[in-house]
């Protein structure tokens, strides 16, 4: 055995019924080869397919398998958070339920953990199946754009697939944010961190629940949660427009003083009003994003509602 410490693996599940058995077998084999003490925590995020029935069957025969059920679909970040709150291991591993996070890489994570790293994350060197040149370029560009904007330098090309020491998990669980981004919070808490490169496999089975609009919303959430740059841009634009306005006032005052008989057309006024109105609306929309996040946080609703837990190891 590689370690005598307890490992907790958290897997989120939404429309993954075709992946559950294969992932369970591979994950169980990977954990058994590393330690005698482990648990697998499946978080069923109110999946509308037959996932619950399969998880019921597996949990009935394997006491290592805990299943957490949400009362409705709260999203991947809330599901990971529920799993982290449920975990009792010395280290916690986060995985997606579609087998794009290979369980066999956990051994490399554990070895890095034993070297003294409190956080070990997977770094996607490339994808086994290309998303297409445009999508690949968008993903690649956004990670670097976000890294540049954010006041927390989250690793590039790294998602939630990671191992975290229980101390890191306890700190992350203690953070008060309701609307979470795990990879950003993981970078924010600090500790010794390192990455392990891997080739990201294609989805084992089923259809991805991601879409272009969903990815855009995720990107917006990431930027608003960990960057003040949009607000700084608004301030910069406002300052530039103020200087231009003052220069325009001086120019027109001098022009009409020197040429009092010159025509005073309204076209310039219309264009300026439309331009300034557009800038104001854009600025308000940026500010509204931040105000909306503040409004959601002040409600202090739970991150998710757990309906039931099978094989609860916390009892």
C-alpha positions, 0 to 999 in steps of 0.5 A: 500500500502506498499510504495508510491515510484515508482517502475520500474521492468526491464524484459529482453525478448529473446525467451520468448513468452510463458512466457510473459503473465504469467509473466506480470500478476504475475508481475503486480499483485505483483507491484499493491499490493505494490504501485500505482506508478509503471512501467514494462519495457520489453526489447525485445533483438531482439527476433526472435519469436512472443514476439514483437506481444504479447508485442504490444498487452499488451502495447496498453492496459496498459500504465504502460508497456514500451517496449524497442526494440533492433536493434539486439541481444546484450545479457542479460547484454546489455538488463538489461542496456537498461532497467536501462537507461529507468527506472524512478523509485525510485527503479529498480527491475531486472528479467529474462523473464522465471519466474525463478525470482518469482515476488512475492519475490519483496515484501520482496525486498521492505521491505528490501529497506525500512529498509535502504538497497540500494541493495537487491538481491535474493540468490538461496538456491536451485533449484526447478528442479535439473540441475544434480549433475555435473552441480549443482556442477559446478555452486556451485564451480564456484561461490565460485571460482570466489568469491575467485579470484575476487577483488570485493566480489560478493555474492555467488549464486546471479544473476541479480535478485535484487532491486536497489535504484535509486542512485545505478542505476544512478552510474551503468549507469554512469560506462563506461564499454561496456562489462558488468557484472551486478552482478559484477558491482552491488557489485563494486559500494558498498552501503548497500547490503543484500540478500533474500533467495529463491528457484529458480523455473524451467523455466515456458515454452520454452527452455533455451537459455543457454548452456555449452559453453555459461556458459564457456564464461560467466565464462571467462568473469566474471574472466577477468572482475573482477580478475587479478589472471590469470595475477598473475599466469602467473607471478608466473609461469614465476618466478618458471620457471626462478628459475628452469632454473637457477638451471638446468644451475648450475646442468648441468654445474657441471655435465659436469664439473665433468663428461666431457665424459658423453653423451649429449643427445638431448631428454632433450632439446626437452622436455624442449623446448616443455614444455617452448613453451607450457607455453609461449603460455598459458601465451600469451593466458591469456594476449590476453584475457585482451588485447582483452577486452581493445581493445573492450573498446577503440572502445567506441561503444554503449552498445546496439542500441535501435530501438524503445520504446513503451509507453516511460515514459521518454518523 
